[in-house]
Amino acid sequence: MKSGLFGLVIAGFVMTAGGALATSADDAKWIAQCQQDNKDEKVSAEVVKKYCTCMTNKMPESETRSVTQWEKTHKKEEAECDKEAGWK
């Protein structure tokens, strides 16, 4: 009985960890695209990375638009991430 419960706990952990890894890879894709979209801005690459990471964290997991598309309809979040990243 205990080994069956242990197996279920392990299976749940593996599925959760796998989901987290997929989310991390997905987030990395969005951040990379955002950085590419902002490569010509007159701020440091570090500021762009902080901004893109912030925006990606604010976007829902189900979002299909890029950060660049999403920020156009989410001015509050854009302003918050501008401030957090030090974008001037």
C-alpha positions as CSV (number, residue, x, y, z in Angstrom):
1,M,0.0,0.0,0.0
2,K,2.7,2.4,1.0
3,S,4.8,1.7,-2.2
4,G,1.7,2.4,-4.3
5,L,1.2,5.8,-2.7
6,F,5.0,6.5,-3.0
7,G,4.7,5.7,-6.7
8,L,1.9,8.1,-7.2
9,V,3.8,10.9,-5.4
10,I,6.8,10.3,-7.5
11,A,4.7,10.2,-10.7
12,G,3.1,13.5,-9.7
13,F,6.5,15.0,-9.0
14,V,7.9,13.9,-12.4
15,M,4.8,15.3,-14.3
16,T,5.1,18.6,-12.4
17,A,8.8,18.9,-13.0
18,G,8.3,18.1,-16.7
19,G,5.7,20.8,-16.9
20,A,8.1,23.3,-15.3
21,L,10.8,22.4,-17.8
22,A,8.4,23.0,-20.7
23,T,7.4,26.3,-19.3
24,S,11.0,27.4,-18.8
25,A,11.8,26.4,-22.4
26,D,8.7,28.3,-23.6
27,D,9.6,31.3,-21.5
28,A,13.1,31.3,-22.9
29,K,11.7,31.3,-26.4
30,W,9.5,34.3,-25.7
31,I,12.3,36.2,-24.0
32,A,14.7,35.5,-26.9
33,Q,12.1,36.8,-29.4
34,C,11.5,39.9,-27.3
35,Q,15.2,40.6,-27.1
36,Q,15.5,40.2,-30.9
37,D,12.5,42.6,-31.4
38,N,14.2,45.2,-29.2
39,K,17.8,44.7,-30.4
40,D,17.9,48.2,-32.0
41,E,16.7,50.1,-28.9
42,K,19.1,52.5,-27.3
43,V,19.4,50.6,-24.0
44,S,21.8,47.9,-22.8
45,A,21.2,44.3,-23.5
46,E,20.8,43.7,-19.8
47,V,18.0,46.2,-19.5
48,V,16.2,44.6,-22.5
49,K,16.6,41.1,-20.9
50,K,15.2,42.3,-17.6
51,Y,12.3,43.9,-19.4
52,C,11.6,40.9,-21.6
53,T,11.8,38.5,-18.6
54,C,9.4,40.8,-16.6
55,M,6.9,40.9,-19.4
56,T,7.1,37.2,-20.0
57,N,6.4,36.6,-16.3
58,K,3.3,38.8,-16.4
59,M,1.9,37.1,-19.5
60,P,-0.5,34.2,-18.9
61,E,0.8,30.7,-19.8
62,S,-1.9,30.4,-22.4
63,E,-0.8,33.5,-24.3
64,T,0.0,32.9,-27.9
65,R,1.1,36.5,-28.9
66,S,4.7,37.6,-28.6
67,V,5.7,40.0,-25.9
68,T,5.9,42.7,-28.6
69,Q,2.3,42.1,-29.6
70,W,1.0,41.6,-26.0
71,E,2.6,44.8,-24.6
72,K,0.6,46.9,-27.1
73,T,-2.6,46.0,-25.2
74,H,-1.1,45.8,-21.7
75,K,0.2,49.3,-21.0
76,K,0.1,48.9,-17.2
77,E,2.3,45.8,-17.3
78,E,4.6,47.5,-19.9
79,A,5.1,50.5,-17.6
80,E,5.8,48.2,-14.6
81,C,8.4,46.3,-16.5
82,D,10.0,49.5,-17.9
83,K,10.5,50.7,-14.3
84,E,11.7,47.3,-13.0
85,A,14.2,46.9,-15.8
86,G,15.4,50.5,-15.6
87,W,14.4,51.3,-19.2
88,K,14.6,55.1,-19.6
